[in-house]
Amino acid sequence: MSQLATLTYMPAEHLPVLASELTAVLAPQPGETAIDCTFGGGGHARLIADRIGPTGTLICIDRDPASEERFADFAAGAPCQTRFLRRDFSGGLCDLLGEGVRADMAYLDLGMSSFQLDNWERGFSYSYDAPLDMRMDAGQQLSAADICNEWPQARISSILRRFGDERYAGSIAREIVSRRPLESTADLVDAIKAGMPPAARFGAGHPAKRSFQAIRIAVNSELDQLEDALPFAWRVLRPGGRFAAIAFHSLEDRPVKRFLGDLARGCICPPGLPVCVCGHEPEAELITRRAVAPSDSEQASNPRSRSAHLRAAVKLDSESGSV
Ligand SMILES: C[S@@+](CC[C@H](N)C(=O)[O-])C[C@H]1O[C@@H](n2cnc3c(N)ncnc32)[C@H](O)[C@@H]1O
């Protein structure tokens, strides 16, 4: 076994990130319907549930079975009506649309929860020696072991570069392939370190951080999920409904920014036309002109919040162009 720690699982706490900022942009009111697309440990859900109260409905989605178990505890004492869908959020939102559900707010808090990161057995963390798993939904086929042991070197190199911005993607991918079969996260950390020049192993942050992020994103199809879910999350809102997303890196933030920016745009005529001929009306008004970051005190008390960015918009009434 490796030099990495092997620990018994200490159920962590997950501190909801940008909690007061999220509540402020969503402005939940008594009796409203909310969709929490990433229930996790229910930190944000609790705040919304308190505000929508007994006549409100909170629909929660998460693809992790452990999250469904936490939802059962939450629902038992929730101050509002609740429902849970154990689904990926794009599929869950699509199902809700098919049922005719319409909501006053929908929000996404992307990435992993501390419950997932700190449960060493799930293989999300480079700090513990664990099986190469990294699946948020344990029922899905593809795991980190499949990527490390079966994908062609060029494909591994490509995801390390695209999803991890890893400068040494090519040489790390070569090390991964030459060390097959990799069995544990410690084997992966060793391969990553061996694929880097010695000086790069001692830079800022853990040398495996970027590669672990990249492999996790690939295992869980995180960016495809997000691209697919955004139009559904928008369509499920009533006019006046609020949408918000918390992203943790630019790969997540960019599609959210682009999506909301396109909805908020009026004229889409090619530049240079003397008058507008498109007649295009904005569908959204941005609540956050720029992404909102955590306060210094939140970053100090919850270091995992450091890279968070919140964006939000309200759906305009397409008939009147107003909220
Ligand atoms: C950052 S955590 C959410 C934490 C939550 N807001 C809280 O305060 O406890 C992200 C959660 O989203 C879930 N998740 C991530 N991607 C998902 C997807 N595509 N479909 C469904 N759930 C997803 C993860 O399983 C995880 O539980």
The ligand as an SDF file (V2000), in Angstrom:
LIG
                    3D

 27 29  0  0  0  0  0  0  0  0999 V2000
  -21.7140   20.9790   -4.2050 C   0  0  0  0  0  0  0  0  0  0  0  0
  -22.7820   19.6690   -3.8760 S   0  0  0  0  0  0  0  0  0  0  0  0
  -24.2830   20.4580   -3.4180 C   0  0  0  0  0  0  0  0  0  0  0  0
  -24.3250   20.8470   -1.9800 C   0  0  0  0  0  0  0  0  0  0  0  0
  -25.6550   21.4080   -1.5280 C   0  0  0  0  0  0  0  0  0  0  0  0
  -26.0060   22.6180   -2.2240 N   0  0  0  0  0  0  0  0  0  0  0  0
  -25.6420   21.6570   -0.0460 C   0  0  0  0  0  0  0  0  0  0  0  0
  -25.7240   22.8180    0.3750 O   0  0  0  0  0  0  0  0  0  0  0  0
  -25.5400   20.6740    0.7090 O   0  0  0  0  0  0  0  0  0  0  0  0
  -23.1580   19.0720   -5.4480 C   0  0  0  0  0  0  0  0  0  0  0  0
  -24.1340   17.8970   -5.4590 C   0  0  0  0  0  0  0  0  0  0  0  0
  -24.6290   17.8020   -6.7790 O   0  0  0  0  0  0  0  0  0  0  0  0
  -24.6840   16.4710   -7.1770 C   0  0  0  0  0  0  0  0  0  0  0  0
  -24.5140   16.4700   -8.6160 N   0  0  0  0  0  0  0  0  0  0  0  0
  -23.4390   16.8950   -9.3240 C   0  0  0  0  0  0  0  0  0  0  0  0
  -23.6670   16.7620  -10.6340 N   0  0  0  0  0  0  0  0  0  0  0  0
  -24.9240   16.2570  -10.7510 C   0  0  0  0  0  0  0  0  0  0  0  0
  -25.7380   15.9300  -11.8710 C   0  0  0  0  0  0  0  0  0  0  0  0
  -25.3150   16.0780  -13.1250 N   0  0  0  0  0  0  0  0  0  0  0  0
  -26.9840   15.4540  -11.6300 N   0  0  0  0  0  0  0  0  0  0  0  0
  -27.4430   15.3160  -10.3520 C   0  0  0  0  0  0  0  0  0  0  0  0
  -26.7050   15.6060   -9.2570 N   0  0  0  0  0  0  0  0  0  0  0  0
  -25.4690   16.0820   -9.4630 C   0  0  0  0  0  0  0  0  0  0  0  0
  -23.5530   15.7890   -6.4500 C   0  0  0  0  0  0  0  0  0  0  0  0
  -23.8520   14.4220   -6.2900 O   0  0  0  0  0  0  0  0  0  0  0  0
  -23.5230   16.5610   -5.1290 C   0  0  0  0  0  0  0  0  0  0  0  0
  -24.2840   15.8950   -4.1530 O   0  0  0  0  0  0  0  0  0  0  0  0
  1  2  1  0
  2  3  1  0
  2 10  1  0
  3  4  1  0
  4  5  1  0
  5  6  1  0
  5  7  1  0
  7  8  2  0
  7  9  1  0
 10 11  1  0
 11 12  1  0
 11 26  1  0
 12 13  1  0
 13 14  1  0
 13 24  1  0
 14 15  1  0
 14 23  1  0
 15 16  2  0
 16 17  1  0
 17 18  1  0
 17 23  2  0
 18 19  1  0
 18 20  2  0
 20 21  1  0
 21 22  2  0
 22 23  1  0
 24 25  1  0
 24 26  1  0
 26 27  1  0
M  CHG  2   2   1   9  -1
M  END
$$$$
